[in-house]
């Protein structure tokens, strides 16, 4: 099989949640355990950091990976979904899994995959564990796909677990209250393994505390140990934060442009401190260098990513209530004349709440990503008009972006987002 034939097989033969939604969801870990057993249980010897949460888990995973790389370790990184290439999901020291390894994995295990019929996500998790074991990584950072308790990644026994922000997303699977969602995320807390909670939220505090106590797991609410204050940004867009912890006061620079990284930073730093206490050698210089080089070290895309200037063109993968609130707050901090919003969404979210948060003083260009799960652009536009937003329909993502550029002047701001899959289709990403 060629690489393209292999991808076609994977995308067409295995149900993929990102594309088709609920039909691909599995509510147990049976397939994952079976696939791992078939592969020789590569997850059992894997030293790792396990990261869950509603918002911030991707940025947190990439940041921890970058610091560990600067500390001199061979670091695996598993994240999802991918934006441009399947191989983005599985990396070692920032380098994507070679296409040949993807082909070899499928060819070696095709008969078993056809018997087991795993989901696309279950297969990718098995492939990541197999590749990390094969390449003998020192440590891997494993990002949860959705939830935690029943997520395919939850077969690992990590050095430390991390849970970032808890917000409303995937409620049809995880529950419709923050405590219920937190309970699913808390499923990654393992007996006697330390867990870091990045944000201390009133609605979820007791859920995590109770689960940790039941598991005899040391729990660290990061903001109780580390104070973070945003100080400003450089001309290149890097963010500066003042940090106060038991070591005193110091400053950290992050190359991710989003102000919302302030909510992730205490959890990242506390996780690194725990790793250090467990015997991992992570010097302060590695922390500073790693956090200032997240994008270049790991290839992270789509987090308040600046695509152009004059006009300023920005994309962000934030798509739920908390993500959109953070994006709108950052838009409001920008200086611009007119605001153009290129927006598309998926069909299994409560879009009315998200639409109610979006700026009324913008011109919207509604589009539709080319996946079955995309919300039909006409329906999105109608809901947006009902919410008091003004705009037009240009179905194709890149044509919508071009229309925004035609309408805008160099003093304006163009934002592209609403869905990870809209960002994924940007040709200049």
RAWO-V904614 format. One line per field, one symbol per residue. phi: phi as a letter, one per 30 degrees, with the letter a starting at -180 (. if undefined). A space follows every 50 residues. Layout:
# RAWO-V904614
phi = ???
This chain:
# RAWO-V904614
phi = .ddddddedddcccdceecciedcdccacedddddddddihdddccdacc bbkdbjddddddddeddddddjcdcdbcbaddccbedddbbbhicdeded ddddddddbdddedddhddededddddddedddechddabcccddbilec deddcdcddacbbddcbdahddccjcbddddddddddddceicdbccdbd cedcedddddddddchcecbdeddcbcbbdckbdddjdccbdcbbddjca cbcbdddddddedcddddddddddedddjddbdeddddddddbddddcid bichddcabhddcbbadebcedddedddededddcadcccccbbbccccd ddddddddddcbcccdbbddbedddedddedddddddicclbcbededdd dddddddccdccbccbljaeddddcddcd
